[in-house]
Amino acid sequence: MKKIDRNGDSWEYLVLYKASRKECEVTRNAYKVGPYDLVLHVNGKSYKCDVKADTVRYKDTYYSAPTLSQLPEDVYMICVNPETEQVRWHKKKVPTGLETFWE
């Protein structure tokens, strides 16, 4: 049986849960293709977002470094720390007005 890596799905569901606890709406990309995983709807604006594991080595697992160069201009990256499950925006591209959204 083929092993399926579900870590990416887990991080997306974690972000969906945490975002749903804020004053916003969240919609998920129904397909596993395309440059974004979900859309945050906050204060009348929509933000396409790609969810990635954070860029640090944890325990004995290495996570690939998320890079903004692969994303379209209108897509924001949300990073999840695999150990602490802390969620944050990629530090080089944060939506204006949402700097403290994940705090």
C-alpha positions, 0 to 999 in steps of 0.5 A: 500500500502506498504511504500517503503524507498527510502532514500538509493536510494537518497543517491546513486543518490546524490553520482552518481551526485557528482562523475560525476562532477569529472574526473571519470566514475561511474557505478551503480550496477543494482541490489539491492543485493551485497556488493556494490552500485556503482563503481568509475573508477578514473585514470585507477583504479576501486573502488567498493563502498557502500553508507551509511547515515552518523553516526550522529543523525540529527533532530529527525531521527537516522541513523544506524551507517555504519560499515566496518566490514560488507564489503568485503576487496575490497569495500570502504564506501562512507558516506553522511551527511543527513542534508548537503548532504556532501559526504566523504569516511569512515574515517577508509578506504580511497583509496590511492590517493583519500583522497581529492576526495570529497572536 
